[in-house]
Amino acid sequence: MRGKSIAIDALNAIYQFLSIIRKPDGALLKDRSGRITSHLSGLLYRNSNLIEKGIKPIYVFDGKPPHLKKTEILRRKEIRTKARIKYKDALEKGDIKRAKTYAQATSKLEDYMIDDSKILLTLMGIPWVQAPSEGEAQAAHITRSGNSDYCGSQDYDSLLFGAPRLIRNMTITGKRKLPRRKAYVEVIPEIIELGKLLEKLEITREQLVDIGILLGTDFNPKGFKGIGPKRALKLIRKFGSFEKISKSMDLESSFDIQQIREIFLNPKVNDEYQIKWGIPDNEGTLKFLCEQRSFSENRVKKALSRLTEGLSEIKRNVTLETFF
């Protein structure tokens, strides 16, 4: 991946940081004023590592979600509420291990966290783009337009949005513990190329979107009962489209299927964006993180040293016009 650029779904990454960067009892990292800083820690150290290896991140932030996402947003809110109750109960009983497990599902993104993330990225010289709607759709558009080599996300929705190349687990290596089990799975970076995927499955992107609808998306979360991945692929190969499957099986849906298709196939995206890597403002970063957000000065300086060295290497390998 050295020398490659990755359009990263910012909220996807930030939720990861809020989930995993916690104290032993599951509590989030906070500054002296009580503001959450776990996401800033993740952005600082992950990006320093990526850039040190010559990888160029571009962060893409969500805008206003489509109205069809309301059901999924409410479902996630309900999950967080239940997890908070179980987290509090585990803490009261002194079960720290169980508490941390539930804590990971309580993450909620506040507006100030997004603002702080944008401030830090700017100070670090890392470009970010504001999407009008779904960040994954904008990241896919940036990649499809040739302004990024890959989309970076844990979600497969990027493929439905037309990302030509998706990279998952890009900074997760080794093993990952399975939730509530004493078992681990090997986790390595994974690259999926949309063209090869569609050729392998013998379907079109439009049919891939219909498979997503059958299984359930953010815009029709439950999908259709009795239809899993293998059956969905078999059905779409046999009938060709959701409408023909629906007619044959008498499927009922409360969602506007064509609207869901349009969200994936013709999403709202922004063409007025600039992608430029700048020179890190070390003094400004130290002031923001150490003076205002209670970070360790020595740790921040070490991360900035790696960041500066990595950006210098990147700068030597691209045209000067891509920098401020």
Backbone hydrogen bonds in HBPLUS format (Angstrom, degrees):
<---DONOR---> <-ACCEPTOR-->    atom                        ^
c    i                          cat <-CA-CA->   ^        H-A-AA   ^      H-
h    n   atom  resd res      DA  || num        DHA   H-A  angle D-A-AA Bond
n    s   type  num  typ     dist DA aas  dist angle  dist       angle   num
A0004-LYS N   A0001-MET O   2.93 MM   3  5.34 158.9  1.98 140.1 139.8     1
A0003-GLY N   A0054-GLY O   2.76 MM  51  5.31 158.4  1.81 125.2 132.4     2
A0056-LYS N   A0004-LYS O   2.86 MM  52  6.07 176.6  1.86 155.8 157.0     3
A0149-ASP N   A0005-SER O   3.08 MM 144  5.20 133.4  2.30 114.2 127.0     4
A0150-TYR N   A0005-SER O   3.12 MM 145  6.48 139.3  2.29 144.5 156.1     5
A0006-ILE N   A0056-LYS O   2.87 MM  50  6.19 151.7  1.95 149.2 152.6     6
A0058-ILE N   A0006-ILE O   2.81 MM  52  5.88 146.1  1.92 163.3 154.4     7
A0007-ALA N   A0150-TYR O   2.80 MM 143  6.17 164.2  1.83 160.9 156.8     8
A0152-GLY N   A0007-ALA O   2.83 MM 145  5.77 160.8  1.86 136.4 134.7     9
A0008-ILE N   A0058-ILE O   2.61 MM  50  5.83 160.2  1.65 164.8 172.1    10
A0060-VAL N   A0008-ILE O   2.84 MM  52  5.90 156.0  1.90 174.9 167.4    11
A0009-ASP N   A0152-GLY O   3.11 MM 143  6.32 162.9  2.14 165.8 165.1    12
A0013-ALA N   A0009-ASP O   3.11 MM   4  6.44 155.9  2.17 153.7 160.5    13
A0010-ALA N   A0060-VAL O   2.86 MM  50  5.22 156.2  1.92 137.8 142.9    14
A0014-ILE N   A0010-ALA O   2.84 MM   4  6.11 163.5  1.87 156.3 161.4    15
A0015-TYR N   A0011-LEU O   2.92 MM   4  5.98 161.0  1.95 147.3 151.7    16
A0016-GLN N   A0012-ASN O   3.25 MM   4  6.46 146.9  2.37 135.5 144.1    17
A0016-GLN N   A0013-ALA O   3.09 MM   3  5.09 118.3  2.49  93.8 109.2    18
A0017-PHE N   A0013-ALA O   3.07 MM   4  6.48 154.8  2.13 149.3 155.5    19
A0018-LEU N   A0014-ILE O   2.92 MM   4  6.23 160.0  1.96 152.9 158.3    20
A0019-SER N   A0015-TYR O   2.94 MM   4  6.04 136.8  2.13 139.3 150.6    21
A0019-SER N   A0016-GLN O   3.13 MM   3  5.07 127.0  2.42  92.9 107.1    22
A0020-ILE N   A0016-GLN O   2.97 MM   4  6.21 160.4  2.01 157.2 160.9    23
A0021-ILE N   A0017-PHE O   2.89 MM   4  5.41 159.2  1.93 144.6 150.5    24
A0022-ARG N   A0020-ILE O   3.11 MM   2  5.78 121.4  2.47 108.2  92.3    25
A0023-LYS N   A0027-ALA O   2.73 MM   4  5.20 168.4  1.75 158.5 161.8    26
A0026-GLY N   A0023-LYS O   2.80 MM   3  5.19 163.3  1.82 122.8 126.7    27
A0037-THR N   A0029-LEU O   2.79 MM   8  5.42 165.2  1.81 136.0 137.7    28
A0031-ASP N   A0035-ARG O   2.87 MM   4  5.49 149.7  1.96 147.6 156.4    29
A0034-GLY N   A0031-ASP O   3.01 MM   3  5.31 162.6  2.04 112.3 117.8    30
A0040-LEU N   A0037-THR O   3.07 MM   3  5.20 121.6  2.42 100.0 114.6    31
A0041-SER N   A0037-THR O   3.06 MM   4  6.38 156.4  2.12 157.0 163.4    32
A0042-GLY N   A0038-SER O   3.05 MM   4  6.36 157.9  2.10 147.8 153.6    33
A0043-LEU N   A0039-HIS O   2.95 MM   4  6.19 161.2  1.99 147.3 152.0    34
A0044-LEU N   A0040-LEU O   2.94 MM   4  6.06 161.3  1.98 148.6 153.6    35
A0045-TYR N   A0041-SER O   3.09 MM   4  6.23 177.6  2.09 156.8 156.7    36
A0046-ARG N   A0042-GLY O   2.91 MM   4  5.68 157.0  1.96 146.2 153.9    37
A0047-ASN N   A0043-LEU O   3.21 MM   4  5.78 154.6  2.28 129.1 136.7    38
A0048-SER N   A0044-LEU O   3.11 MM   4  6.12 148.7  2.21 137.6 146.6    39
A0049-ASN N   A0045-TYR O   3.06 MM   4  6.20 155.6  2.12 142.8 148.7    40
A0050-LEU N   A0046-ARG O   2.88 MM   4  6.17 161.5  1.92 153.3 158.7    41
A0051-ILE N   A0047-ASN O   2.90 MM   4  5.90 173.8  1.90 150.8 153.0    42
A0052-GLU N   A0048-SER O   2.96 MM   4  5.91 147.8  2.07 136.8 146.1    43
A0053-LYS N   A0049-ASN O   3.26 MM   4  6.45 136.4  2.46 137.3 147.0    44
A0053-LYS N   A0050-LEU O   3.04 MM   3  5.30 133.3  2.27  99.7 112.4    45
A0055-ILE N   A0050-LEU O   3.01 MM   5  5.24 161.5  2.05 144.3 139.2    46
A0054-GLY N   A0051-ILE O   2.92 MM   3  4.88 160.8  1.95 106.1 110.3    47
A0059-TYR N   A0127-PRO O   3.14 MM  68  6.55 163.9  2.17 148.2 146.7    48
A0129-VAL N   A0059-TYR O   2.73 MM  70  6.22 152.1  1.81 157.7 167.6    49
A0061-PHE N   A0129-VAL O   2.87 MM  68  6.26 162.7  1.90 167.5 173.2    50
A0131-ALA N   A0061-PHE O   2.88 MM  70  5.75 161.8  1.91 157.0 162.9    51
A0063-GLY N   A0133-SER O   2.56 MM  70  4.08 174.7  1.57 140.9 142.0    52
A0064-LYS N   A0132-PRO O   3.21 MM  68  6.38 135.4  2.42 132.3 124.7    53
A0069-LYS N   A0066-PRO O   2.90 MM   3  5.59 164.5  1.92 121.5 126.7    54
A0070-LYS N   A0067-HIS O   3.23 MM   3  5.71 166.8  2.25 116.8 118.9    55
A0073-ILE N   A0069-LYS O   2.94 MM   4  6.20 157.6  1.99 158.0 165.2    56
A0074-LEU N   A0070-LYS O   2.99 MM   4  6.22 158.4  2.03 150.7 155.9    57
A0075-ARG N   A0071-THR O   2.95 MM   4  6.18 148.7  2.05 142.3 151.7    58
A0076-ARG N   A0072-GLU O   2.96 MM   4  6.22 158.0  2.01 149.8 154.4    59
A0077-LYS N   A0073-ILE O   3.03 MM   4  6.24 152.1  2.11 142.8 150.7    60
A0078-GLU N   A0074-LEU O   3.00 MM   4  6.25 153.6  2.07 145.8 152.0    61
A0079-ILE N   A0075-ARG O   3.08 MM   4  6.40 151.7  2.16 145.0 152.6    62
A0080-ARG N   A0076-ARG O   2.99 MM   4  6.29 158.4  2.03 149.9 155.0    63
A0081-THR N   A0077-LYS O   2.97 MM   4  6.23 157.0  2.02 147.9 154.3    64
A0082-LYS N   A0078-GLU O   3.05 MM   4  6.29 165.0  2.08 151.6 154.4    65
A0083-ALA N   A0079-ILE O   2.95 MM   4  6.11 156.2  2.01 147.9 155.1    66
A0084-ARG N   A0080-ARG O   2.91 MM   4  6.13 151.5  1.99 150.0 156.9    67
A0085-ILE N   A0081-THR O   3.25 MM   4  6.55 153.9  2.32 145.8 151.8    68
A0086-LYS N   A0082-LYS O   3.14 MM   4  6.44 160.5  2.18 148.7 153.6    69
A0087-TYR N   A0083-ALA O   2.78 MM   4  5.94 149.8  1.87 146.7 156.2    70
A0088-LYS N   A0084-ARG O   2.94 MM   4  6.08 165.3  1.96 148.7 151.9    71
A0089-ASP N   A0085-ILE O   3.04 MM   4  6.23 157.0  2.09 143.5 150.2    72
A0090-ALA N   A0086-LYS O   2.95 MM   4  6.11 155.5  2.01 144.3 150.4    73
A0091-LEU N   A0087-TYR O   3.00 MM   4  6.27 155.6  2.06 150.1 156.6    74
A0092-GLU N   A0088-LYS O   3.01 MM   4  6.23 161.8  2.05 149.6 154.4    75
A0093-LYS N   A0089-ASP O   3.09 MM   4  6.30 140.1  2.25 139.8 150.3    76
A0095-ASP N   A0090-ALA O   2.88 MM   5  5.10 146.4  1.99 159.8 155.6    77
A0094-GLY N   A0091-LEU O   2.98 MM   3  4.96 155.1  2.04 102.0 109.9    78
A0099-ALA N   A0095-ASP O   2.92 MM   4  6.09 151.9  2.00 149.0 158.2    79
A0100-LYS N   A0096-ILE O   2.98 MM   4  6.21 158.0  2.03 151.5 154.8    80
A0101-THR N   A0097-LYS O   3.33 MM   4  6.58 152.9  2.41 140.4 147.3    81
A0102-TYR N   A0098-ARG O   3.13 MM   4  6.47 161.1  2.17 153.4 156.6    82
A0103-ALA N   A0099-ALA O   2.84 MM   4  5.98 149.6  1.94 147.3 157.2    83
A0104-GLN N   A0100-LYS O   3.28 MM   4  6.44 145.8  2.40 145.0 149.6    84
A0105-ALA N   A0102-TYR O   3.03 MM   3  5.55 152.3  2.11 112.9 121.0    85
A0106-THR N   A0103-ALA O   3.01 MM   3  5.28 166.9  2.02 115.8 118.6    86
A0113-MET N   A0110-GLU O   3.06 MM   3  5.41 135.1  2.27 105.6 117.7    87
A0114-ILE N   A0111-ASP O   3.12 MM   3  5.34 121.1  2.48 101.3 114.8    88
A0115-ASP N   A0111-ASP O   3.05 MM   4  6.40 162.2  2.09 153.2 158.3    89
A0116-ASP N   A0112-TYR O   2.84 MM   4  5.96 162.0  1.88 144.2 149.2    90
A0117-SER N   A0113-MET O   2.94 MM   4  6.07 150.6  2.03 139.8 148.1    91
A0118-LYS N   A0114-ILE O   3.04 MM   4  6.33 156.8  2.10 150.8 155.8    92
A0119-ILE N   A0115-ASP O   3.02 MM   4  6.31 156.3  2.08 149.4 156.2    93
A0120-LEU N   A0116-ASP O   2.95 MM   4  6.18 165.4  1.97 152.5 155.7    94
A0121-LEU N   A0117-SER O   2.99 MM   4  6.17 167.0  2.00 151.5 155.1    95
A0122-THR N   A0118-LYS O   3.05 MM   4  6.15 160.7  2.09 145.4 150.6    96
A0123-LEU N   A0119-ILE O   3.00 MM   4  6.25 160.4  2.04 150.8 156.3    97
A0124-MET N   A0120-LEU O   2.91 MM   4  6.14 144.2  2.04 147.7 158.1    98
A0126-ILE N   A0121-LEU O   2.89 MM   5  5.11 159.7  1.93 159.2 153.8    99
A0125-GLY N   A0122-THR O   3.07 MM   3  5.14 156.0  2.13 103.0 110.5   100
A0281-ASP N   A0123-LEU O   2.76 MM 158  5.21 171.4  1.77 166.3 169.0   101
A0278-GLY N   A0125-GLY O   2.87 MM 153  4.07 149.4  1.96 116.7 124.2   102
A0138-GLN N   A0134-GLU O   3.19 MM   4  6.57 155.3  2.25 148.2 154.6   103
A0139-ALA N   A0135-GLY O   2.87 MM   4  6.11 160.2  1.91 152.2 158.0   104
A0140-ALA N   A0136-GLU O   2.95 MM   4  6.06 154.8  2.01 141.2 148.1   105
A0141-HIS N   A0137-ALA O   2.97 MM   4  6.18 150.9  2.06 141.1 149.3   106
A0142-ILE N   A0138-GLN O   2.88 MM   4  6.17 157.3  1.93 152.0 157.6   107
A0143-THR N   A0139-ALA O   3.05 MM   4  6.26 157.4  2.10 145.4 151.2   108
A0144-ARG N   A0140-ALA O   2.80 MM   4  5.95 160.9  1.83 150.0 156.1   109
A0145-SER N   A0141-HIS O   2.87 MM   4  5.95 139.0  2.04 142.0 152.6   110
A0147-ASN N   A0142-ILE O   3.01 MM   5  5.42 147.8  2.12 173.8 164.6   111
A0146-GLY N   A0143-THR O   3.06 MM   3  5.22 158.7  2.11 105.4 112.0   112
A0151-CYS N   A0165-ARG O   2.91 MM  14  6.21 155.2  1.97 152.2 160.0   113
A0167-ILE N   A0151-CYS O   2.82 MM  16  6.11 162.5  1.85 168.7 173.8   114
A0153-SER N   A0167-ILE O   3.32 MM  14  6.60 152.3  2.40 153.1 161.1   115
A0159-LEU N   A0156-TYR O   2.95 MM   3  5.74 147.1  2.06 122.7 129.4   116
A0160-LEU N   A0157-ASP O   2.89 MM   3  5.06 117.8  2.29 101.1 117.2   117
A0161-PHE N   A0157-ASP O   2.96 MM   4  6.33 145.1  2.09 152.4 163.3   118
A0163-ALA N   A0158-SER O   2.89 MM   5  5.45 164.3  1.92 151.0 148.9   119
A0162-GLY N   A0159-LEU O   3.00 MM   3  4.99 155.3  2.07  99.8 107.1   120
A0194-LEU N   A0164-PRO O   2.94 MM  30  5.02 151.2  2.02 125.7 134.7   121
A0166-LEU N   A0192-ILE O   2.89 MM  26  5.17 166.1  1.90 151.7 156.2   122
A0192-ILE N   A0166-LEU O   2.81 MM  26  5.17 161.5  1.85 152.7 159.1   123
A0168-ARG N   A0190-GLU O   2.80 MM  22  5.09 161.3  1.84 151.5 157.9   124
A0190-GLU N   A0168-ARG O   2.94 MM  22  5.09 162.9  1.97 141.0 144.0   125
A0172-ILE N   A0169-ASN O   3.24 MM   3  4.95 158.6  2.29  97.3 103.7   126
A0187-VAL N   A0174-GLY O   2.81 MM  13  5.60 172.2  1.81 152.9 155.1   127
A0176-ARG N   A0185-VAL O   2.91 MM   9  5.50 155.3  1.97 152.4 160.1   128
A0185-VAL N   A0176-ARG O   2.99 MM   9  5.50 159.2  2.03 145.6 150.0   129
A0178-LEU N   A0183-ALA O   2.93 MM   5  5.81 173.6  1.93 159.5 160.1   130
A0181-ARG N   A0178-LEU O   3.24 MM   3  5.57 149.9  2.34 137.4 130.9   131
A0197-LEU N   A0193-GLU O   2.94 MM   4  6.12 156.5  1.99 155.3 163.1   132
A0198-LEU N   A0194-LEU O   2.90 MM   4  6.12 166.9  1.91 160.6 162.2   133
A0199-GLU N   A0195-GLY O   3.05 MM   4  6.21 156.3  2.11 143.8 150.8   134
A0200-LYS N   A0196-LYS O   2.87 MM   4  6.00 155.6  1.93 145.7 152.5   135
A0201-LEU N   A0197-LEU O   2.95 MM   4  6.20 156.0  2.01 150.3 156.6   136
A0202-GLU N   A0198-LEU O   2.83 MM   4  5.75 119.4  2.20 134.8 150.2   137
A0203-ILE N   A0198-LEU O   3.13 MM   5  5.36 159.0  2.17 144.0 150.0   138
A0208-LEU N   A0204-THR O   2.93 MM   4  6.28 142.4  2.07 142.5 153.8   139
A0208-LEU N   A0205-ARG O   3.04 MM   3  4.85 118.4  2.43  90.6 106.7   140
A0209-VAL N   A0205-ARG O   2.94 MM   4  6.29 152.3  2.02 151.8 158.5   141
A0210-ASP N   A0206-GLU O   3.09 MM   4  6.43 149.9  2.18 138.4 146.6   142
A0211-ILE N   A0207-GLN O   2.92 MM   4  6.22 145.8  2.04 142.1 151.3   143
A0212-GLY N   A0208-LEU O   2.94 MM   4  6.30 153.9  2.01 145.4 152.6   144
A0213-ILE N   A0209-VAL O   2.94 MM   4  6.30 151.1  2.03 147.5 155.4   145
A0214-LEU N   A0210-ASP O   2.98 MM   4  6.26 153.8  2.05 145.4 152.0   146
A0215-LEU N   A0211-ILE O   3.00 MM   4  6.28 150.8  2.08 150.0 157.7   147
A0216-GLY N   A0212-GLY O   2.75 MM   4  5.80 143.1  1.89 146.7 158.1   148
A0224-PHE N   A0214-LEU O   3.04 MM  10  5.70 135.2  2.25 162.7 152.7   149
A0217-THR N   A0220-ASN O   3.28 MM   3  5.17 140.1  2.45 103.1 108.6   150
A0220-ASN N   A0217-THR O   3.27 MM   3  5.17 155.2  2.34  99.6 106.5   151
A0223-GLY N   A0220-ASN O   3.17 MM   3  6.00 151.6  2.26 126.9 133.9   152
A0227-ILE N   A0224-PHE O   3.21 MM   3  5.92 151.2  2.29 143.0 142.6   153
A0232-ALA N   A0228-GLY O   2.87 MM   4  5.94 158.5  1.91 158.5 165.5   154
A0233-LEU N   A0229-PRO O   3.06 MM   4  6.24 160.7  2.09 149.6 153.7   155
A0234-LYS N   A0230-LYS O   3.04 MM   4  6.24 160.6  2.08 145.3 151.0   156
A0235-LEU N   A0231-ARG O   2.85 MM   4  6.04 158.5  1.90 151.3 156.8   157
A0236-ILE N   A0232-ALA O   2.94 MM   4  6.14 161.6  1.98 149.6 154.5   158
A0237-ARG N   A0233-LEU O   2.97 MM   4  6.13 151.7  2.06 146.9 154.5   159
A0238-LYS N   A0234-LYS O   3.06 MM   4  6.23 145.6  2.19 139.1 148.5   160
A0239-PHE N   A0235-LEU O   2.79 MM   4  5.95 171.9  1.80 161.2 162.6   161
A0240-GLY N   A0236-ILE O   2.81 MM   4  4.79 136.6  2.00 116.3 129.7   162
A0245-ILE N   A0241-SER O   3.15 MM   4  6.39 154.2  2.22 145.6 153.1   163
A0246-SER N   A0242-PHE O   2.71 MM   4  5.90 165.7  1.73 160.9 165.3   164
A0247-LYS N   A0243-GLU O   2.92 MM   4  6.12 155.0  1.98 145.6 151.9   165
A0248-SER N   A0244-LYS O   3.08 MM   4  6.18 154.5  2.14 138.6 145.2   166
A0249-MET N   A0245-ILE O   2.85 MM   4  6.03 155.7  1.91 155.6 162.3   167
A0250-ASP N   A0246-SER O   2.62 MM   4  5.16 118.6  1.99 139.2 151.2   168
A0251-LEU N   A0246-SER O   3.10 MM   5  4.68 144.9  2.23 118.4 128.5   169
A0259-GLN N   A0256-ASP O   3.12 MM   3  5.38 123.2  2.46 102.7 116.4   170
A0260-ILE N   A0256-ASP O   3.17 MM   4  6.57 151.9  2.26 150.0 158.1   171
A0261-ARG N   A0257-ILE O   2.97 MM   4  6.31 159.4  2.01 151.2 156.9   172
A0262-GLU N   A0258-GLN O   2.98 MM   4  6.22 156.8  2.03 144.9 150.8   173
A0263-ILE N   A0259-GLN O   3.04 MM   4  6.33 147.7  2.15 144.3 152.2   174
A0264-PHE N   A0260-ILE O   3.32 MM   4  6.69 153.5  2.39 149.4 154.7   175
A0264-PHE N   A0261-ARG O   3.12 MM   3  5.40 120.7  2.49 101.0 114.5   176
A0265-LEU N   A0261-ARG O   2.77 MM   4  5.93 169.0  1.78 162.1 166.0   177
A0266-ASN N   A0262-GLU O   2.77 MM   4  5.05 152.3  1.85 130.8 138.9   178
A0277-TRP N   A0322-THR O   3.21 MM  45  6.58 135.0  2.43 161.7 165.1   179
A0285-THR N   A0281-ASP O   2.81 MM   4  6.00 157.0  1.87 156.6 163.8   180
A0286-LEU N   A0282-ASN O   2.93 MM   4  6.09 164.2  1.95 151.4 155.3   181
A0287-LYS N   A0283-GLU O   3.02 MM   4  6.21 158.9  2.07 145.8 151.8   182
A0288-PHE N   A0284-GLY O   2.92 MM   4  6.08 161.7  1.96 146.8 151.9   183
A0289-LEU N   A0285-THR O   2.85 MM   4  5.97 176.1  1.85 157.9 159.3   184
A0290-CYS N   A0286-LEU O   2.79 MM   4  5.38 150.3  1.88 137.4 147.5   185
A0291-GLU N   A0287-LYS O   3.12 MM   4  5.03 130.3  2.38 112.4 126.5   186
A0292-GLN N   A0287-LYS O   3.19 MM   5  6.59 139.0  2.36 151.0 162.8   187
A0293-ARG N   A0289-LEU O   3.23 MM   4  4.71 130.4  2.49  98.9 110.8   188
A0295-PHE N   A0289-LEU O   2.88 MM   6  5.41 159.9  1.92 132.1 135.1   189
A0300-VAL N   A0296-SER O   3.09 MM   4  6.28 160.8  2.13 153.0 158.5   190
A0301-LYS N   A0297-GLU O   2.92 MM   4  6.07 159.8  1.96 151.3 157.0   191
A0302-LYS N   A0298-ASN O   3.10 MM   4  6.32 153.8  2.17 144.5 150.9   192
A0303-ALA N   A0299-ARG O   3.09 MM   4  6.33 158.9  2.14 145.8 151.2   193
A0304-LEU N   A0300-VAL O   2.88 MM   4  6.10 158.6  1.93 152.0 158.2   194
A0305-SER N   A0301-LYS O   2.94 MM   4  6.11 142.2  2.09 141.0 150.9   195
A0306-ARG N   A0302-LYS O   3.23 MM   4  6.56 155.8  2.29 146.8 151.3   196
A0307-LEU N   A0303-ALA O   2.94 MM   4  6.19 155.8  2.00 146.5 154.2   197
A0308-THR N   A0304-LEU O   2.84 MM   4  5.95 167.5  1.86 149.6 152.1   198
A0309-GLU N   A0305-SER O   3.11 MM   4  6.21 161.4  2.15 142.9 148.2   199
A0310-GLY N   A0306-ARG O   2.92 MM   4  6.05 157.9  1.97 145.8 152.3   200
A0311-LEU N   A0307-LEU O   2.89 MM   4  6.12 162.7  1.92 155.6 159.8   201
A0312-SER N   A0308-THR O   3.00 MM   4  6.12 149.3  2.10 142.6 150.8   202
A0313-GLU N   A0309-GLU O   3.14 MM   4  6.41 148.8  2.24 142.1 149.7   203
A0314-ILE N   A0310-GLY O   2.94 MM   4  6.27 156.1  2.00 148.2 155.2   204
A0315-LYS N   A0311-LEU O   2.80 MM   4  5.94 159.4  1.84 146.3 152.3   205
A0316-ARG N   A0312-SER O   3.16 MM   4  6.35 142.7  2.30 137.2 145.7   206
A0317-ASN N   A0314-ILE O   2.90 MM   3  5.26 148.0  2.01 107.9 118.3   207
A0322-THR N   A0319-THR O   3.15 MM   3  6.01 170.0  2.16 122.7 125.8   208
A0323-PHE N   A0320-LEU O   3.10 MM   3  5.65 165.7  2.12 120.9 122.7   209
